[in-house]
């Protein structure tokens, strides 16, 4: 339930995409965002896969939402007057590269990755285990489809009946299928751990904050889009390198399991 509601809270409200005065829309958004995050986490953990799979599935989630469900990838408000984002606009595809990065990468990180990491950190003992049975998976899948239908109908009405051409929708479906295949092609075996200690928590926090700021601070232009790709790639490479070090993990409060944080005094025994 925490992941169900945290996904839209982080992905939309925390980032300022939806005002907090519109908190009444949270249950509707949770149908799509929350159920999507739950499905992605369960699939990854049940198949013994980790964060590469989760983030790749998150990219597919973001592409499906922006390209097929709400279709803001092809009809974003920012491009309604033909000015904002025009320098990163590809007429043949009918999309802005800047918006493609913002929607797809943004959903993968903020709507999927961050909420899953936060909730798993609260239950380190069950971080890598499934949380739902078959009934729970079925229910969350149905809720996701319900949310997709409701949001599609709402956006269709709000956009005055906009519907992207069939070839563009087919291209999005094909790219999404490719990302899904790539997510499951990622190896299940963990990479070898080095003897170097994990970085200090404050350093990880500073790097995460700086990377988030730089990614969001970019200009709506080709140079801004290129800058975002460089930031995202460099950050991913650094995290992959750090994750191979000993005592790197999300189980805060339990150093023997791989967390860089010390165990809190209130929770330890002599």
N, C-alpha and C positions, 0 to 999 in steps of 0.2 A: 504494500500500500504506500510505503514511503517513496519508492521509486515511481509508482504510478503518478503521484502528484508532484514529485520533485522535478521530473523531466520537463513539464511545461513551465514550472516556476523558474527554473534556470534558463531554459531555452528561449523563453519569451519575456517573462516579467522582469527577471534580474537584468537582462540585457537592455531593457527599455523598449523592446519592440511592441509590447502591449502594456498599456498603463495599468497601474495597480488599482485604479478606480474601476477597471473592468474585470475585477476579480471574479465576477459572476460567470465569466467565460471559462474559468479554470476546469470545471468538470468536462466541458466539451473538448477542450484542448487535451485534457488528460486521456480521453479515449484514444486519440491518435498518438500523441507523444509518449504518454506513460505506457500504453500497451505495446507500442513499438519498442521502447527501451527494454521492457520486460521480455518480449519475444527474442530480441537480439541477445540479451544477457543469457537467457536460458539455453538458446541454441548453442552459443559459444561454450558455455560451461558444460553442457551435457556432452558435447563432442570433444571435450578435453582441450579446447583451444583457449587462447588468451587475448591480450589486448590488440594485436594486429588484426585478428578476426573481428573483434568488436568494432574497431574503428573503420574497417573496410565495410562491414555491414552497415555502420552508421552513414558512410558515404552513399551507399545504395539507398538507405532510408531517406536521406536528404534529397537525393536526385528524384526519387519516386514522389516525395511530397511536393517539391517545388516544380517538377516537370509534369506530373500526371494528376495530382490531387488538387492542389490550389492553383497550379499553373502560373505562379508568380515568376517563374523563370522566363516565361514568354510574354507575360503581361504585367510587369512590375510597376507599381505606382511611380517609381523614380524615373521611368522612361516614358511616362505619359506625354510629356511635352517635348520629347526628343532631344533634350539637352543633357541632363545629368546622366553620366555614364556613357554618353555617345562616343567618347574617344576610345572606349573599350568595347564597342558594340560591333558584332559580327552580323552584317545583314543577311548573309547566306543562311545562317543558323537562326537568326531572329532572337539572339540573346546577347546580354552583356557579360563579358568574361568576369568583370568585377562582381556582378551579382551571382554568377555561377559559383565563384569562390565563397562569397558570403553565405549563400544559401546551403550549398552542399557541404563544404568544410565546416561551416558554422553549426549545422545540424549534427554532424558527426561528432564534433567536440563538445558543444554546449548542450544539445538536446539528448545526446546518447552517452558520450564518454564521461563527462563530469558527473551527472547524476548517478550513474552506475558506480563510479569510483567512490563517491561520497557515501552511498548506502552500503556498499561492501566494506568500507572502512569502519562502519558502525558495528559490523558483525564479522570480525576477522576470522573467527572459527568456521564460518560458513561462506567465506569469500569465494571459494572456487567450487562450491557444490550447488546443485540445482535447488531451487526454492519452490518449484511448483511440480505437481503431478500432471497426469494427462488431462484431468478435468480443468485444472488451472490454466494449462496451456491452451486448451480449447476455448475457455471463456475469454482469456486475454486476446486470442486471435479474433474472436467474434467482435469484441469491443473495438479492436483496431479497425476492422472493416466497417463497423458502424460509424466510427469517428471519421474515416475516410469519406464515406458517403455523405455524412452531414456537412463536413467542411467543404467538400466539392460543391454541394448544392448551394451552400451559403456564398462561396466565392463566385460561383456562376451567376448568381443573382446580383451580387454586389458589382460585378464587372460588366453588367449589362449583357450577359449572355456570351461572354468570350469563351471560345474553345479553340485551342491550338490545332493547326492542321494535322491530319492523320500521319503524314510522314515524320513530323517532328515528334509526335507522341510515340511512334514506333521506334524512333532512334533512342529516345529516353528509355523505353522498355528494354531495348537491346543492350544499352550501356549499363543499365541497372542489373540485368542478368549477368553481364560480364563481371561486374563488381562482386556479385554474389558468388560466382564461381571462383574468383580470385580469393575471396575471403576464406573459402574452404580448401583452397589449394595451399594455403599457408601451413607450414609444418606444425605438427602437434608437439614435437620434441623440443624442450627448452634448450636455448643456447647455453654453452658452458659458462660457468661463473668464474670471474677473475678474482685474484686475491686482493685487489685494491678495495678499500672501504667505500661505501656509498657516500655521496656528498651530504653535507649538513642540510637539515631541513630548511634553514633560512635561505641557503643558496638555491635550493629547488624552488622555494616560494618566490624569490626574486626573479629567477629565470622565467617561471610560469607567468608572473605578472607582467614582465617586460615583453614576453612573446605575445601575450594576449593584447597588450596595449598597441604594440607595433602592427599586429595583424589588423586590428580595428581602426587604427589611425591612418591607414593608407588612403591615398587619393583615388577618386573614381576615374582612373585613366589606365592606359596600358602599362605605364611605368609603375603605377600603384599596384596593379595586378601582379606584375613581375616581382615586385618587392614582397608582396604577400606570399607568393610561392617560395621565395628564398627563405623568408622567416619560418614558414611552416616546415619546409624541408630541413633547415638547420636545427630547428627545435626537435623534430622527430628523430634526427640522427643523434642528437645529444642525449635524448631520453633513452634511445636504444642502447647507447654506449653505457649510460649510467645503470640501466636495468640489469646489466651483466655483472655488476659488482656485488660483493657479499653484503648481506644485511640490507639489501634494497627490497622493499615490499610495502604493502598497505596495512599490515597487521599492527597498527600502533598499540603500544602497551605490551607487546610480547616480543622482545628482542630475539629470543631463540628461533622464532619463525621467520626472521628476515626483515624486521622493521628497523629503520634507523633511529626511531624515537625510543627513549628509555621508558621502562615501565613506570606508570604513576604510582606514587607511594601508597595512595589509598587503596590500591588494588593488589598489592603484593603481600606475600606472607613470609615470615622469617624462615 
